[in-house]
Amino acid sequence: MRFDVITLFPELFAPFLAQGVTRRAFESGQVDVHLWPLRDHAEGNYRRVDDRPFGGGPGMVMLAEPLERALAAVRGQRADGAPLVHFSPTGRRIDQALLREMASGPGAVLLCGRYEGVDQRFLDRHVDLELSLGDFVLSGGELPALALLDGIARLQPGVLADPRSHEQDSFEDGLLDCPHFSRPEVLDTADGPLPVPPVLLSGHHAAIARWRREQSLALTARRRPDLIAAARAAGRLSSADERYLAQLPPA
């Protein structure tokens, strides 16, 4: 799949694309990323890409004309009609279901806005999907774009050392992930020794699987009861899950 990123700060992406396990997806071309510096498509001595908003008010607005030229250049290189994604607080919140959907698609054109916003005429003409990281405001769309690329890259075959790893991630089955433990078996702390839960050392795979499921249920019920409600509505909770939830103390 291919992602074309229209941005004022392409230098933010280069270190990310070469780091961590997800670099395998970028180096192999499974996730092909092309960066389009917006100022390359601006005119005049100053390569201006923003101006004051009509009607007054604070901040600056990204100009439609450089964006039109940048998008035309992108479309000239790819004719697959990939959607144009704009990162905005008004957009759909990025979640694991969206990442799974996009991870099997052709990719997208990612528009990383800056300043007070983007000229609405460009958005109305071209944007297919608006996405947000959450109910807060960032200074630009680069961080959401990086988050999207990372989440999609790690879902590609062969990127994670164990292909089952992402299957146990939070949200993959609609719940939060369970706690994880590693060596040493007993951690010496100022508050006393902290052992690993004994069931994880038992070698009893069914008991371990049930413990992890119950820990996932308990954590989700405590921190994200909305996810429990959604899982219940979707029929993803077993009778054993329901019995365990019923005996948990009220949140």
N, C-alpha and C positions, 0 to 999 in steps of 0.2 A: 504494500500500500504506500501511497505517497501523500506527504503533507507539505504544502507550500505555506510559508509563514511570512506575512507582510508585517514588518516591524520597523520601528525607528532604532532599535537596539539589537541588531543581529549578533553582536559580540556576547550577549548574555547566553546565547544558545550553544556556542562552540564548546565551552568546558563541560557542559551537561551531557552533550552527545558523546563525549569521550570517557565518561566516568561510570563506574559501577557495573552491575550485571546487565543493565539495560543497554549498555553500549553494544552488546552482541547484536541486538536487533538493528541498530543503526549501521554498524560496520558491515553486517551481512546484507544490508539492503532490504531486509524484511519490512522495516519502516524507513522509507526513503524521505529524508527531510531536505527541503530546498528553502533557503532564506532569501527574502526579497527586501533589501533595505529601501524604505519608502522614499528617502531623500534622493535616491537615484532616479525617481520618477517625478521629482519636483522641478520647477523651472525658475529662472532668474539667478542672479549672482548669489543669493542667500539660500537657495534651495528651500524655500519656505513651504511648510506643510500645515501651518495653523494660522488662525487669525481671530480677531475679537468677535464675539457673538453678536448677531443682530438683536436689537432690543436691549442691549446692555447686559450687565451682570458680570460676575467674577469669572476668571479663567479664560482659556482659549479653546477654540474648536478646531478639530482636524478638518482640513479642506477636502472637499469632494474630488476636485480635479486630479490631484496627485494619486489619490486612491483609485480613481477610474483608470488612470494609465497603468498603475501597478497591477490591478486586477486583469486588465486587458493583456498585459505581458504574461501573467500566469496562465490565463486561458489559452494564450497562443502556444504554450508548451504542453498543455494537457486538454484533451477534448472529451474527457469522460464525464463532464458535468458534475464534478465533485462539489459538494455543498460548501458554501461560504459560512464559516462559523465566526461570530463576533463575541468577544468576551465582555460581559456587561453585568452590573448588579441586577439588571432587570431580567436576566436570562434564567433558564432552567438550571437547577443545581446539578453539578456533575456528580454522578453516583456510579456504583459498580455495574449496574445494569446498562447504563449508557456506554461505559468503557467496553463491556463485552460486545455490545452491538457494533460499536465502531471498530473494534479489534478484528472483526471479520469483514469489514467493508473496504472500499477503495481508497479511503483516506479523506482529506478535506483541505480546503484553503482556510487558514487561520488568520484572522485579522486581529492584531494586537493594538487596541486603541490606547490613546494617551490624552493628557490634558482633561478638559471638562467633558469632552465627548467627541463624537464623530458627527459630521453634518448628516442630519436625518434623511436628506434626499438620497444620499448614497446607501444608507442602511435600508431604506424602503425599496430601493431598486434591486439590491443584490443579496442581502443577508438571508440565508435559509434557516439558520439556527443561532440563537443567543444562549450562551452558557455562563454560569457563575460558579465560583468556588464556595460561596456562602453569603450570609447576610452581613457583609462588611465591604468596605471600599478599598481598592488598591490603587496605586498610582499608574498602573498600566496593565495590559493584557498579557504581558510576557510570562508572568508567574503562573497564571491559569493555563496558558499554552504549554508550558513546561510540565505542569502537573498532568495535563491530558496526555501528552506524549509519553510520559513515564508510565502512567497507568495502562496505556495501550501497548507499549513496548513489552512490558513484563508478561503480558498475556500471549505473546507470540511463541510458537513451538520452538523449543530448544534454548530459550533465553534464560530461564531459571534452571539451575543444575538438576533439580528434581521437578519433573513436570507436574507432580501432585501438589507442589507448594502453594500455588495460587488457589487451589481448590479448597484450602483450609483458611483462606484469608477472611477477615471480617467482611460481611455483606455478601459473600459468595452464595451462602444459603439463606440470606436474609437476616442473619444474626451477627453479633460481634464475635470475634475470635476468642478462644479460651486462653488462659495464661500459659506461658512456656517457661521451662526450667532447663538448666544445663549444669555442667560441673562447676564447683565441687558438689558432692551429694549433701554436705552440710556446710553452710556458709557461716563463718565466724564473724559476728558483728559486735558492736559495743552494747547492743541490747540482748546479746546472747546468741546461741547457735540457731540457725534457721535451716531446717532440713527440707529436702525436696519431698513433696507429697508421696507417701509410700506406694500408692497405687502405680505411680509412674516407674517404679523400680521392680514391680511385681512380675513383669513379663506376661501378664494376662491381658492379651490384646483386646478382648471384648470389654473387660473391666476398664481398661484405659480409655477405650473409645467412649464408653458410657460416661466416665468421669469428665472427659473433655466436653462432651455434649452438655452435661449438667452445668459445668462451669460456664460454658457459652450462654446457656439459658439464663443462669443467675446474673451474669454480668449484663446481659442485654436487658433483662427485666429491671435491673437497678438503674441503669444509665440511659437506656433507650426503649422505654415501654412501648413507644409507637411502633418499633420494629416487631415486638412480640405480637401486637395487635394485627399488624400486616401479615405476619407469618401465619397467625391463626386464621385470618380471613382467607388466605390463599391455600389453606389445607396443608401447610408444611410442618405442622406439629403433630407428633404421634401421641398415642394415649399415654405412653410412658413420659413423654415430655410434659403433657398436661398434668399428670400426677405429681411430677417433680415441681412444677411451677405452683401447684396448689398448696404445697407444704412450705413454700418460701415465706419468710416474714414479710409483712407489708413494707413497701418501699418508704 
